[in-house]
């Protein structure tokens, strides 16, 4: 570890910049680029910014602050942080499992971006021959007819997947000490590329039409009366901030104990939402030019998600002079943004293992990181077959969607209602100093009522309106949908299983077991002795242990 680490056992960020850049790189993902612009224009254009930022203040910042604080306080990953509420420790295992699935998804997206970037050096571009039939490289790769027809592995995509895994393992081989240096490049380059694309885009004919289509020449304020708009705003806020994935708490766990995580949370979340708006201008300025060339309305060339990033936007770039340059820049940006998110997802997994078995992995972090990346690579191979896009969509719809809402709801209930909101606030004040009653009144309102209610509304809405995933006109077979639900079960099953196991292992009556497991364990405290103070002193921990022992014997 570098000199000056406050926590020599786990290590700390070398400086504040590396932490902020890593958190920005994690929070700002592909959803900011390929999902937000589509949602914004669909929900009233510029008027959508009102519910988007309102939900940021009502649930985005409160949750980000909560996860930031709990990770920094205990200096542990998502599993060990639930020493605060042992009966819910399965939530940490669920986060690790969810990150495993999502890291497969992002690793494949990064591989596709790499392949597109390399293909952009060719001329003519693979997507430039025909907009209606050959506008995507996936067609050139002879995509299979469905999930039933897997087909062989596409070797050049598999090589890109391997390269992506190698780059991630190299960046994380020394944990935050190496990734903290990489983010100086990976967290800032996307902004440079977006700015370049925006400058180029606004100089093109038809760009104004695209921008007006994006934000609305006259913002449709009547949309604000529709519940769907507010639901989309809240959902996008949760997904774009990567709440309840465990990454926020993991990165914060490497902070110094007295770091002002409240200020960090406000700054990072505002940058995240601002980045979404900024990227939308770059996307729609060039799509407006594409619509002008084809003589079509902008709405006819706009797609969402994968279709925007790998079909519509590449097609638009192919119509520009020196098109390979713009294509390389765009796919380089997607590659870097995906890589940044992938860094933290792998870090969540390795940090949890490192914290759980420090005596085994203390000197083997490199082996642990490489082994994790190898497993993610092997699990991603089905996604680079001829049926790969169907596997990617399946993971996206089942493992990286509304499950995080369930985890987020349990998280806020566990910390605020079981562990205790007042106790949690006292923990935070140990780190950032005492705050006024009015300051905490707002956060209490959000954590105890506003944020949980918003989550429940979104969750029930999502479940009621759930539709089986499709890719274009291709429907999934019954066994494919069953596999998707198995992913959901694999993530959530940890919560009841771990709770049941702990209840069985505890002693006493059922009520005493519940009371014991809903109280912080003796290992719950700040990592370093110097930060524990009177509330978490060793003597106090011994007294609590003695009391709990007496309760068990009664």
ZAKOLMI-18866 format. One record per residue (C-alpha): residue in one letter; x, y, z. Coordinates in Angstrom, 1 decimal, always signed. Layout:
[atom 'A',[X,Y,Z]] ...
//
This chain:
[atom 'X',[+0.0,+0.0,+0.0]] [atom 'X',[+1.1,+3.5,-0.7]] [atom 'X',[+2.5,+5.6,+2.2]] [atom 'X',[-0.1,+7.6,+4.0]] [atom 'X',[-2.9,+5.0,+3.8]] [atom 'X',[-5.2,+5.5,+6.8]] [atom 'X',[-6.3,+1.9,+6.6]] [atom 'X',[-3.2,-0.2,+5.9]] [atom 'X',[-5.2,-3.4,+6.1]] [atom 'X',[-7.4,-2.6,+3.0]] [atom 'X',[-5.8,+0.5,+1.6]] [atom 'X',[-7.4,+3.9,+0.7]] [atom 'X',[-7.7,+6.0,-2.4]] [atom 'X',[-4.4,+7.7,-3.1]] [atom 'X',[-6.3,+11.0,-3.2]] [atom 'X',[-9.8,+12.4,-3.5]] [atom 'X',[-9.6,+12.9,-7.2]] [atom 'X',[-9.2,+9.2,-7.9]] [atom 'X',[-12.3,+8.4,-5.8]] [atom 'X',[-14.5,+11.1,-7.5]] [atom 'X',[-13.4,+10.1,-11.0]] [atom 'X',[-14.0,+6.4,-10.2]] [atom 'X',[-17.4,+7.1,-8.8]] [atom 'X',[-18.3,+9.3,-11.8]] [atom 'X',[-17.0,+6.6,-14.2]] [atom 'X',[-19.2,+4.0,-12.4]] [atom 'X',[-22.4,+6.1,-12.1]] [atom 'X',[-22.2,+7.4,-15.7]] [atom 'X',[-22.9,+4.4,-17.8]] [atom 'X',[-24.4,+3.4,-21.1]] [atom 'X',[-27.8,+4.3,-19.9]] [atom 'X',[-26.9,+8.0,-19.9]] [atom 'X',[-25.9,+7.8,-23.5]] [atom 'X',[-28.3,+5.3,-25.2]] [atom 'X',[-31.4,+5.3,-22.9]] [atom 'X',[-31.9,+8.8,-21.5]] [atom 'X',[-32.2,+10.8,-24.8]] [atom 'X',[-34.9,+8.4,-26.0]] [atom 'X',[-36.8,+8.6,-22.7]] [atom 'X',[-36.5,+12.4,-22.6]] [atom 'X',[-38.1,+13.1,-26.0]] [atom 'X',[-40.8,+10.4,-25.4]] [atom 'X',[-41.8,+12.1,-22.2]] [atom 'X',[-42.2,+15.7,-23.2]] [atom 'X',[-38.7,+16.8,-24.2]] [atom 'X',[-37.3,+19.6,-22.1]] [atom 'X',[-40.3,+19.3,-19.7]] [atom 'X',[-39.0,+15.8,-18.8]] [atom 'X',[-36.1,+17.5,-17.0]] [atom 'X',[-38.5,+18.7,-14.3]] [atom 'X',[-39.5,+15.2,-13.0]] [atom 'X',[-36.0,+13.9,-13.8]] [atom 'X',[-34.3,+16.3,-11.4]] [atom 'X',[-37.2,+16.2,-8.9]] [atom 'X',[-36.8,+12.5,-8.5]] [atom 'X',[-33.1,+13.0,-8.2]] [atom 'X',[-33.6,+15.1,-5.1]] [atom 'X',[-36.4,+12.8,-3.7]] [atom 'X',[-34.8,+9.4,-4.1]] [atom 'X',[-31.5,+9.6,-6.2]] [atom 'X',[-29.4,+11.7,-3.8]] [atom 'X',[-30.9,+10.2,-0.6]] [atom 'X',[-30.0,+6.6,-1.8]] [atom 'X',[-26.6,+7.6,-3.1]] [atom 'X',[-25.9,+9.4,+0.2]] [atom 'X',[-27.1,+6.4,+2.2]] [atom 'X',[-25.0,+3.8,+0.3]] [atom 'X',[-22.0,+6.1,+0.3]] [atom 'X',[-22.2,+6.6,+4.1]] [atom 'X',[-22.7,+3.0,+5.1]] [atom 'X',[-19.7,+1.9,+2.9]] [atom 'X',[-17.4,+4.6,+4.2]] [atom 'X',[-18.4,+4.0,+7.9]] [atom 'X',[-17.6,+0.3,+8.1]] [atom 'X',[-14.9,+0.2,+5.3]] [atom 'X',[-16.3,-3.1,+4.1]] [atom 'X',[-18.0,-4.5,+1.0]] [atom 'X',[-21.7,-5.2,+0.4]] [atom 'X',[-21.7,-8.5,+2.4]] [atom 'X',[-19.9,-7.4,+5.5]] [atom 'X',[-21.7,-4.1,+5.7]] [atom 'X',[-24.8,-6.0,+6.7]] [atom 'X',[-23.2,-6.8,+10.0]] [atom 'X',[-25.4,-3.8,+10.9]] [atom 'X',[-28.4,-6.1,+10.4]] [atom 'X',[-27.2,-9.7,+10.3]] [atom 'X',[-30.6,-11.2,+9.3]] [atom 'X',[-30.3,-9.2,+6.0]] [atom 'X',[-26.8,-10.3,+5.1]] [atom 'X',[-28.2,-12.2,+2.2]] [atom 'X',[-28.8,-8.8,+0.5]] [atom 'X',[-25.0,-8.5,+0.1]] [atom 'X',[-24.8,-11.9,-1.5]] [atom 'X',[-27.6,-10.8,-3.9]] [atom 'X',[-25.6,-7.7,-4.8]] [atom 'X',[-22.6,-9.9,-5.6]] [atom 'X',[-24.6,-12.3,-7.7]] [atom 'X',[-26.3,-9.4,-9.5]] [atom 'X',[-23.0,-7.8,-10.3]] [atom 'X',[-21.8,-11.1,-11.7]] [atom 'X',[-24.6,-11.2,-14.2]] [atom 'X',[-24.4,-7.5,-15.0]] [atom 'X',[-20.6,-7.7,-15.5]] [atom 'X',[-21.2,-10.4,-18.1]] [atom 'X',[-23.6,-8.0,-19.9]] [atom 'X',[-21.2,-5.1,-19.8]] [atom 'X',[-18.2,-7.2,-20.8]] [atom 'X',[-20.1,-8.2,-23.9]] [atom 'X',[-21.2,-4.7,-24.7]] [atom 'X',[-17.6,-3.6,-24.4]] [atom 'X',[-16.6,-6.4,-26.7]] [atom 'X',[-19.2,-5.3,-29.3]] [atom 'X',[-17.9,-1.7,-29.0]] [atom 'X',[-14.3,-2.9,-29.5]] [atom 'X',[-15.3,-4.8,-32.6]] [atom 'X',[-17.2,-1.9,-34.1]] [atom 'X',[-14.3,+0.4,-33.3]] [atom 'X',[-11.9,-1.8,-35.1]] [atom 'X',[-14.4,-2.3,-38.0]] [atom 'X',[-14.6,+1.5,-38.3]] [atom 'X',[-11.1,+1.6,-39.7]] [atom 'X',[-12.4,-0.3,-42.8]] [atom 'X',[-13.9,+1.4,-45.7]] [atom 'X',[-16.7,+1.3,-46.7]] [atom 'X',[-18.1,+0.9,-43.2]] [atom 'X',[-19.9,-2.4,-42.5]] [atom 'X',[-23.2,-0.5,-41.9]] [atom 'X',[-23.0,+2.0,-44.7]] [atom 'X',[-24.3,+0.0,-47.6]] [atom 'X',[-28.0,-0.1,-46.9]] [atom 'X',[-30.0,+1.5,-44.1]] [atom 'X',[-33.0,-0.9,-44.1]] [atom 'X',[-31.3,-4.2,-44.4]] [atom 'X',[-27.6,-4.0,-43.6]] [atom 'X',[-27.4,-1.1,-41.1]] [atom 'X',[-26.0,-3.3,-38.4]] [atom 'X',[-22.9,-5.5,-38.1]] [atom 'X',[-25.1,-8.0,-36.4]] [atom 'X',[-26.7,-8.8,-39.7]] [atom 'X',[-23.3,-9.2,-41.3]] [atom 'X',[-22.5,-11.6,-38.5]] [atom 'X',[-25.5,-13.8,-39.6]] [atom 'X',[-27.5,-13.5,-36.4]] [atom 'X',[-29.4,-16.7,-35.7]] [atom 'X',[-33.1,-17.0,-35.9]] [atom 'X',[-33.6,-17.2,-32.2]] [atom 'X',[-32.4,-18.5,-28.8]] [atom 'X',[-33.0,-22.1,-30.0]] [atom 'X',[-30.4,-21.7,-32.7]] [atom 'X',[-27.2,-20.9,-30.8]] [atom 'X',[-24.7,-21.5,-33.7]] [atom 'X',[-20.9,-21.3,-33.4]] [atom 'X',[-18.9,-18.7,-31.4]] [atom 'X',[-18.1,-15.7,-33.5]] [atom 'X',[-14.3,-15.8,-33.1]] [atom 'X',[-13.6,-12.1,-33.7]] [atom 'X',[-16.2,-11.1,-31.0]] [atom 'X',[-14.7,-13.7,-28.7]] [atom 'X',[-11.3,-12.2,-29.2]] [atom 'X',[-12.7,-8.7,-28.4]] [atom 'X',[-14.4,-10.3,-25.3]] [atom 'X',[-11.0,-11.7,-24.3]] [atom 'X',[-9.3,-8.4,-24.8]] [atom 'X',[-11.9,-6.6,-22.7]] [atom 'X',[-11.3,-9.1,-19.9]] [atom 'X',[-7.6,-8.7,-20.1]] [atom 'X',[-7.9,-4.9,-19.9]] [atom 'X',[-10.2,-5.0,-16.9]] [atom 'X',[-7.9,-7.4,-15.0]] [atom 'X',[-4.9,-5.3,-15.8]] [atom 'X',[-6.6,-2.2,-14.5]] [atom 'X',[-7.7,-3.9,-11.3]] [atom 'X',[-4.7,-6.1,-10.7]] [atom 'X',[-3.7,-4.0,-7.7]] [atom 'X',[-7.2,-3.0,-6.7]] [atom 'X',[-7.9,+0.7,-6.3]] [atom 'X',[-4.2,+1.5,-6.4]] [atom 'X',[-4.1,+0.6,-10.1]] [atom 'X',[-7.7,+1.4,-11.2]] [atom 'X',[-7.4,+4.8,-9.5]] [atom 'X',[-4.7,+5.7,-12.0]] [atom 'X',[-6.6,+4.4,-15.0]] [atom 'X',[-9.7,+6.5,-14.3]] [atom 'X',[-7.8,+9.7,-15.0]] [atom 'X',[-8.1,+8.6,-18.6]] [atom 'X',[-11.3,+6.5,-18.7]] [atom 'X',[-13.5,+8.9,-16.7]] [atom 'X',[-12.6,+12.1,-18.6]] [atom 'X',[-12.2,+10.8,-22.2]] [atom 'X',[-16.0,+10.3,-22.8]] [atom 'X',[-16.6,+13.9,-22.1]] [atom 'X',[-14.0,+15.0,-24.6]] [atom 'X',[-15.5,+12.7,-27.2]] [atom 'X',[-19.1,+13.8,-26.5]] [atom 'X',[-18.0,+17.5,-26.8]] [atom 'X',[-16.2,+16.7,-30.1]] [atom 'X',[-19.3,+14.9,-31.5]] [atom 'X',[-21.5,+17.8,-30.3]] [atom 'X',[-19.4,+20.4,-31.9]] [atom 'X',[-19.4,+18.5,-35.2]] [atom 'X',[-23.1,+17.7,-34.9]] [atom 'X',[-24.4,+21.2,-34.4]] [atom 'X',[-22.6,+22.3,-37.6]] [atom 'X',[-24.6,+19.8,-39.7]] [atom 'X',[-27.7,+20.6,-41.7]] [atom 'X',[-30.8,+19.3,-39.9]] [atom 'X',[-29.1,+19.4,-36.5]] [atom 'X',[-31.6,+21.9,-35.2]] [atom 'X',[-34.5,+19.6,-36.0]] [atom 'X',[-32.8,+16.8,-34.0]] [atom 'X',[-32.2,+19.0,-31.0]] [atom 'X',[-35.8,+20.4,-31.1]] [atom 'X',[-37.0,+16.8,-31.3]] [atom 'X',[-34.9,+15.9,-28.3]] [atom 'X',[-35.9,+18.8,-25.9]] [atom 'X',[-39.0,+20.0,-27.7]] [atom 'X',[-39.3,+23.3,-29.6]] [atom 'X',[-42.0,+24.0,-27.1]] [atom 'X',[-41.7,+21.7,-24.1]] [atom 'X',[-44.8,+19.6,-23.6]] [atom 'X',[-45.6,+20.6,-20.0]] [atom 'X',[-49.0,+18.8,-20.2]] [atom 'X',[-46.9,+15.6,-20.0]] [atom 'X',[-46.2,+16.4,-16.4]] [atom 'X',[-49.7,+15.4,-15.5]] [atom 'X',[-49.1,+11.8,-16.7]] [atom 'X',[-48.0,+9.2,-14.1]] [atom 'X',[-45.9,+7.4,-16.7]] [atom 'X',[-43.6,+10.3,-17.1]] [atom 'X',[-42.8,+10.4,-13.4]] [atom 'X',[-42.3,+6.7,-13.3]] [atom 'X',[-39.9,+6.8,-16.2]] [atom 'X',[-38.0,+9.7,-14.5]] [atom 'X',[-37.6,+7.8,-11.2]] [atom 'X',[-36.6,+4.6,-13.0]] [atom 'X',[-34.0,+6.3,-15.1]] [atom 'X',[-32.6,+8.0,-12.0]] [atom 'X',[-32.2,+4.7,-10.2]] [atom 'X',[-30.6,+3.0,-13.2]] [atom 'X',[-28.3,+5.8,-14.2]] [atom 'X',[-26.9,+6.2,-10.6]] [atom 'X',[-26.4,+2.4,-10.3]] [atom 'X',[-28.2,+2.4,-7.0]] [atom 'X',[-28.5,-1.0,-5.1]] [atom 'X',[-25.8,-2.7,-7.1]] [atom 'X',[-23.2,-2.5,-4.3]] [atom 'X',[-20.7,-0.4,-6.3]] [atom 'X',[-21.4,+2.9,-4.5]] [atom 'X',[-20.7,+1.4,-1.1]] [atom 'X',[-17.7,-0.6,-2.3]] [atom 'X',[-15.9,+2.5,-3.8]] [atom 'X',[-16.8,+4.5,-0.7]] [atom 'X',[-15.3,+1.8,+1.6]] [atom 'X',[-11.9,+2.8,+0.5]] [atom 'X',[-12.4,+6.5,+1.6]] [atom 'X',[-10.8,+8.0,+4.7]] [atom 'X',[-13.2,+7.8,+7.6]] [atom 'X',[-13.7,+11.5,+7.9]] [atom 'X',[-14.3,+12.2,+4.2]] [atom 'X',[-17.3,+14.4,+3.5]] [atom 'X',[-19.4,+11.8,+1.6]] [atom 'X',[-22.5,+14.0,+1.7]] [atom 'X',[-20.8,+16.7,-0.5]] [atom 'X',[-19.5,+13.9,-2.7]] [atom 'X',[-23.0,+12.4,-3.2]] [atom 'X',[-24.5,+15.7,-4.2]] [atom 'X',[-21.7,+16.6,-6.7]] [atom 'X',[-21.5,+13.1,-8.3]] [atom 'X',[-25.3,+12.8,-8.8]] [atom 'X',[-25.6,+16.2,-10.3]] [atom 'X',[-22.8,+15.5,-12.7]] [atom 'X',[-24.4,+12.2,-13.6]] [atom 'X',[-27.8,+13.8,-14.5]] [atom 'X',[-26.1,+16.7,-16.2]] [atom 'X',[-24.0,+14.2,-18.3]] [atom 'X',[-27.2,+12.6,-19.5]] [atom 'X',[-28.6,+15.9,-20.8]] [atom 'X',[-25.3,+16.8,-22.3]] [atom 'X',[-25.0,+13.5,-24.2]] [atom 'X',[-28.5,+13.8,-25.5]] [atom 'X',[-27.6,+17.0,-27.5]] [atom 'X',[-24.7,+15.2,-29.1]] [atom 'X',[-26.8,+12.2,-30.0]] [atom 'X',[-29.8,+14.1,-31.5]] [atom 'X',[-27.8,+16.7,-33.4]] [atom 'X',[-26.4,+14.0,-35.6]] [atom 'X',[-29.6,+12.0,-35.8]] [atom 'X',[-31.3,+15.2,-37.0]] [atom 'X',[-28.8,+15.4,-39.8]] [atom 'X',[-29.4,+11.8,-40.7]] [atom 'X',[-33.2,+12.4,-40.8]] [atom 'X',[-32.5,+15.4,-43.1]] [atom 'X',[-30.5,+13.3,-45.5]] [atom 'X',[-33.2,+10.6,-45.7]] [atom 'X',[-36.1,+13.1,-45.8]] [atom 'X',[-37.7,+11.4,-42.8]] [atom 'X',[-39.0,+12.7,-39.5]] [atom 'X',[-36.5,+12.4,-36.7]] [atom 'X',[-38.7,+10.0,-34.9]] [atom 'X',[-38.4,+7.5,-37.7]] [atom 'X',[-34.6,+7.2,-37.3]] [atom 'X',[-34.5,+7.2,-33.5]] [atom 'X',[-34.1,+3.9,-31.6]] [atom 'X',[-33.6,+3.0,-28.0]] [atom 'X',[-30.8,+1.2,-26.2]] [atom 'X',[-28.8,-1.3,-28.3]] [atom 'X',[-30.5,-0.1,-31.5]] [atom 'X',[-29.5,+3.5,-30.9]] [atom 'X',[-25.8,+2.7,-30.1]] [atom 'X',[-25.2,+0.0,-32.7]] [atom 'X',[-27.7,+0.8,-35.5]] [atom 'X',[-29.1,+4.3,-35.7]] [atom 'X',[-26.1,+6.4,-34.6]] [atom 'X',[-23.5,+4.4,-36.6]] [atom 'X',[-25.7,+4.8,-39.6]] [atom 'X',[-25.8,+8.6,-39.1]] [atom 'X',[-22.0,+8.8,-38.6]] [atom 'X',[-21.5,+6.8,-41.8]] [atom 'X',[-23.1,+9.7,-43.7]] [atom 'X',[-20.5,+12.3,-42.5]] [atom 'X',[-17.3,+13.2,-44.3]] [atom 'X',[-14.4,+11.2,-42.8]] [atom 'X',[-16.9,+8.9,-41.3]] [atom 'X',[-14.4,+6.3,-39.9]] [atom 'X',[-13.0,+9.0,-37.6]] [atom 'X',[-16.4,+9.8,-36.1]] [atom 'X',[-17.2,+6.2,-35.8]] [atom 'X',[-14.0,+5.4,-34.0]] [atom 'X',[-14.5,+8.2,-31.6]] [atom 'X',[-18.1,+7.2,-30.8]] [atom 'X',[-17.3,+3.5,-30.3]] [atom 'X',[-14.2,+4.4,-28.3]] [atom 'X',[-16.5,+6.4,-26.0]] [atom 'X',[-18.9,+3.4,-25.6]] [atom 'X',[-16.0,+1.2,-24.9]] [atom 'X',[-14.5,+3.5,-22.2]] [atom 'X',[-17.9,+4.1,-20.6]] [atom 'X',[-18.7,+0.4,-20.4]] [atom 'X',[-15.2,-0.4,-19.2]] [atom 'X',[-15.5,+2.1,-16.3]] [atom 'X',[-18.7,+0.5,-15.1]] [atom 'X',[-17.1,-2.9,-15.5]] [atom 'X',[-14.2,-1.9,-13.3]] [atom 'X',[-16.6,-1.3,-10.3]] [atom 'X',[-18.7,-4.4,-10.9]] [atom 'X',[-15.6,-6.6,-10.7]] [atom 'X',[-14.3,-4.6,-7.8]] [atom 'X',[-17.6,-5.4,-5.9]] [atom 'X',[-17.0,-9.1,-6.3]] [atom 'X',[-13.3,-9.1,-5.4]] [atom 'X',[-13.8,-6.7,-2.5]] [atom 'X',[-16.5,-9.0,-0.9]] [atom 'X',[-14.2,-12.0,-1.2]] [atom 'X',[-11.2,-10.0,+0.1]] [atom 'X',[-13.2,-8.8,+3.1]] [atom 'X',[-14.7,-12.2,+3.8]] [atom 'X',[-11.3,-14.1,+3.6]] [atom 'X',[-8.6,-11.5,+4.3]] [atom 'X',[-6.1,-14.1,+5.5]] [atom 'X',[-6.4,-16.0,+2.2]] [atom 'X',[-6.5,-13.1,-0.3]] [atom 'X',[-4.4,-10.5,+1.4]] [atom 'X',[-1.3,-11.2,-0.7]] [atom 'X',[-3.3,-12.7,-3.6]] [atom 'X',[-5.4,-9.8,-4.9]] [atom 'X',[-3.9,-10.2,-8.4]] [atom 'X',[-4.8,-13.9,-8.5]] [atom 'X',[-8.3,-13.1,-7.2]] [atom 'X',[-8.9,-10.4,-9.8]] [atom 'X',[-7.6,-12.4,-12.7]] [atom 'X',[-9.7,-15.4,-11.6]] [atom 'X',[-12.8,-13.3,-11.4]] [atom 'X',[-12.2,-11.9,-14.9]] [atom 'X',[-11.6,-15.4,-16.3]] [atom 'X',[-14.9,-16.6,-14.9]] [atom 'X',[-16.8,-13.6,-16.3]] [atom 'X',[-15.2,-14.2,-19.7]] [atom 'X',[-16.2,-17.8,-19.8]] [atom 'X',[-19.7,-17.1,-18.7]] [atom 'X',[-19.9,-14.4,-21.5]] [atom 'X',[-19.0,-16.8,-24.3]] [atom 'X',[-22.7,-17.7,-25.1]] [atom 'X',[-23.2,-14.0,-25.7]] [atom 'X',[-20.7,-14.0,-28.6]] [atom 'X',[-22.3,-16.8,-30.5]] [atom 'X',[-24.7,-16.3,-33.4]] [atom 'X',[-27.5,-16.1,-30.8]] [atom 'X',[-25.5,-13.8,-28.6]] [atom 'X',[-27.7,-10.7,-28.9]] [atom 'X',[-30.6,-12.8,-27.5]] [atom 'X',[-28.6,-13.8,-24.5]] [atom 'X',[-27.6,-10.1,-23.9]] [atom 'X',[-31.2,-9.0,-24.1]] [atom 'X',[-32.2,-11.8,-21.7]] [atom 'X',[-29.7,-10.7,-19.1]] [atom 'X',[-30.6,-7.1,-19.5]] [atom 'X',[-34.3,-7.7,-19.0]] [atom 'X',[-34.1,-10.1,-16.1]] [atom 'X',[-30.8,-9.6,-14.2]] [atom 'X',[-30.2,-5.9,-14.7]] [atom 'X',[-33.7,-4.4,-14.4]] [atom 'X',[-36.3,-4.2,-11.6]] [atom 'X',[-34.5,-6.6,-9.3]] [atom 'X',[-32.4,-3.6,-8.1]] [atom 'X',[-35.7,-1.9,-6.9]] [atom 'X',[-36.4,-4.9,-4.6]] [atom 'X',[-32.8,-4.8,-3.3]] [atom 'X',[-33.0,-1.0,-2.8]] [atom 'X',[-36.3,-1.2,-0.9]] [atom 'X',[-34.9,-3.9,+1.5]] [atom 'X',[-31.8,-1.9,+1.9]] [atom 'X',[-33.6,+1.3,+3.0]] [atom 'X',[-36.0,-0.6,+5.3]] [atom 'X',[-33.1,-2.6,+6.9]] [atom 'X',[-31.0,+0.4,+7.6]] [atom 'X',[-33.6,+3.0,+8.6]] [atom 'X',[-36.3,+0.8,+10.3]] [atom 'X',[-34.4,-2.2,+11.7]] [atom 'X',[-30.9,-0.8,+12.3]] [atom 'X',[-32.4,+2.5,+13.1]] [atom 'X',[-32.4,+5.8,+11.3]] [atom 'X',[-31.3,+7.8,+14.3]] [atom 'X',[-28.4,+5.4,+15.0]] [atom 'X',[-27.4,+5.6,+11.3]] [atom 'X',[-27.4,+9.4,+11.5]] [atom 'X',[-25.2,+9.2,+14.6]] [atom 'X',[-22.8,+7.0,+12.6]] [atom 'X',[-22.7,+9.6,+9.8]] [atom 'X',[-22.1,+12.4,+12.3]] [atom 'X',[-19.1,+10.5,+13.6]] [atom 'X',[-17.6,+10.9,+10.1]] [atom 'X',[-18.7,+14.4,+9.0]] [atom 'X',[-19.5,+16.2,+12.3]] [atom 'X',[-22.8,+17.2,+13.9]] [atom 'X',[-25.5,+18.7,+11.7]] [atom 'X',[-28.5,+20.7,+12.6]] [atom 'X',[-32.0,+19.2,+13.2]] [atom 'X',[-33.3,+20.9,+10.0]] [atom 'X',[-30.5,+19.3,+8.0]] [atom 'X',[-31.5,+15.8,+9.1]] [atom 'X',[-35.2,+16.5,+8.9]] [atom 'X',[-35.1,+16.3,+5.1]] [atom 'X',[-33.0,+13.1,+5.0]] [atom 'X',[-35.2,+11.5,+7.6]] [atom 'X',[-38.3,+12.3,+5.4]] [atom 'X',[-36.6,+10.8,+2.3]] [atom 'X',[-35.2,+7.7,+4.0]] [atom 'X',[-38.2,+6.9,+6.1]] [atom 'X',[-41.1,+7.7,+3.8]] [atom 'X',[-40.5,+9.4,+0.4]] [atom 'X',[-37.9,+7.2,-1.2]] [atom 'X',[-39.4,+3.9,-0.1]] [atom 'X',[-42.8,+4.9,-1.4]] [atom 'X',[-41.4,+5.9,-4.7]] [atom 'X',[-39.6,+2.6,-5.0]] [atom 'X',[-42.8,+0.6,-4.2]] [atom 'X',[-44.8,+2.5,-6.8]] [atom 'X',[-42.1,+1.9,-9.5]] [atom 'X',[-41.7,-1.7,-8.5]] [atom 'X',[-45.4,-2.6,-8.6]] [atom 'X',[-45.9,-0.6,-11.8]] [atom 'X',[-43.0,-2.5,-13.4]] [atom 'X',[-44.3,-5.9,-12.3]] [atom 'X',[-47.9,-5.2,-13.4]] [atom 'X',[-46.8,-4.0,-16.8]] [atom 'X',[-44.1,-6.7,-17.2]] [atom 'X',[-44.0,-8.2,-20.7]] [atom 'X',[-41.8,-11.1,-21.9]] [atom 'X',[-38.7,-9.7,-23.6]] [atom 'X',[-38.4,-9.8,-27.4]] [atom 'X',[-35.6,-8.8,-29.8]] [atom 'X',[-37.3,-7.0,-32.6]] [atom 'X',[-39.9,-9.5,-33.9]] [atom 'X',[-38.1,-12.5,-32.4]] [atom 'X',[-39.9,-14.0,-29.4]] [atom 'X',[-38.1,-16.1,-26.7]] [atom 'X',[-38.9,-19.8,-26.3]] [atom 'X',[-40.5,-20.9,-23.0]] [atom 'X',[-37.2,-22.4,-21.8]] [atom 'X',[-35.5,-19.1,-22.4]] [atom 'X',[-38.0,-17.2,-20.3]] [atom 'X',[-37.7,-19.9,-17.6]] [atom 'X',[-33.9,-19.3,-17.6]] [atom 'X',[-34.5,-15.6,-17.2]] [atom 'X',[-36.6,-16.2,-14.1]] [atom 'X',[-33.9,-18.5,-12.9]] [atom 'X',[-31.5,-15.6,-13.0]] [atom 'X',[-34.0,-13.6,-10.9]] [atom 'X',[-34.2,-16.5,-8.4]] [atom 'X',[-30.4,-16.9,-8.3]] [atom 'X',[-30.1,-13.2,-7.3]] [atom 'X',[-32.9,-13.0,-4.8]] [atom 'X',[-32.8,-16.5,-3.2]] [atom 'X',[-29.8,-15.4,-1.1]] [atom 'X',[-32.0,-13.1,+1.0]] [atom 'X',[-34.4,-15.8,+2.5]] [atom 'X',[-31.7,-18.5,+2.5]] [atom 'X',[-29.2,-16.6,+4.5]] [atom 'X',[-31.8,-15.3,+6.9]] [atom 'X',[-33.1,-18.8,+7.4]] [atom 'X',[-29.6,-20.2,+8.0]] [atom 'X',[-28.9,-17.5,+10.6]] [atom 'X',[-32.2,-18.1,+12.3]] [atom 'X',[-31.4,-21.9,+12.6]] [atom 'X',[-27.9,-21.3,+13.9]] [atom 'X',[-29.0,-18.8,+16.5]] [atom 'X',[-30.1,-19.9,+20.0]] [atom 'X',[-33.1,-19.2,+22.1]] [atom 'X',[-36.8,-18.7,+21.3]] [atom 'X',[-37.8,-17.5,+17.8]] [atom 'X',[-38.4,-14.0,+19.1]] [atom 'X',[-35.0,-13.8,+20.8]] [atom 'X',[-33.3,-15.1,+17.6]] [atom 'X',[-35.1,-12.4,+15.6]] [atom 'X',[-34.1,-9.7,+18.1]] [atom 'X',[-30.5,-10.9,+18.1]] [atom 'X',[-30.2,-11.0,+14.3]] [atom 'X',[-31.9,-7.6,+13.9]] [atom 'X',[-29.3,-6.0,+16.2]] [atom 'X',[-25.8,-5.1,+15.0]] [atom 'X',[-23.2,-7.9,+15.4]] [atom 'X',[-20.2,-7.5,+17.6]] [atom 'X',[-18.1,-7.0,+14.4]] [atom 'X',[-20.1,-3.9,+13.4]] [atom 'X',[-18.0,-0.9,+13.9]] [atom 'X',[-15.6,+1.4,+12.1]] [atom 'X',[-12.7,-0.6,+10.7]] [atom 'X',[-10.0,+1.2,+12.7]] [atom 'X',[-9.9,+1.5,+16.5]] [atom 'X',[-9.1,+5.2,+16.4]] [atom 'X',[-12.4,+6.0,+14.8]] [atom 'X',[-14.7,+3.9,+17.1]] [atom 'X',[-15.0,+6.3,+20.0]] [atom 'X',[-17.1,+5.5,+23.0]] [atom 'X',[-20.0,+4.1,+21.0]] [atom 'X',[-17.9,+1.4,+19.4]] [atom 'X',[-15.1,+0.9,+21.9]] [atom 'X',[-13.9,-2.6,+22.6]] [atom 'X',[-15.1,-2.4,+26.2]] [atom 'X',[-18.6,-1.6,+24.9]] [atom 'X',[-18.5,-4.4,+22.4]] [atom 'X',[-17.6,-6.8,+25.2]] [atom 'X',[-20.5,-5.6,+27.3]] [atom 'X',[-22.9,-6.0,+24.4]] [atom 'X',[-21.5,-9.5,+23.8]] [atom 'X',[-22.0,-10.4,+27.4]] [atom 'X',[-25.6,-9.1,+27.4]] [atom 'X',[-26.4,-11.1,+24.2]] [atom 'X',[-24.8,-14.2,+25.7]] [atom 'X',[-27.0,-13.9,+28.8]] [atom 'X',[-30.1,-13.4,+26.6]] [atom 'X',[-29.3,-16.6,+24.8]] [atom 'X',[-29.0,-18.6,+28.0]] [atom 'X',[-32.3,-17.4,+29.3]] 
//
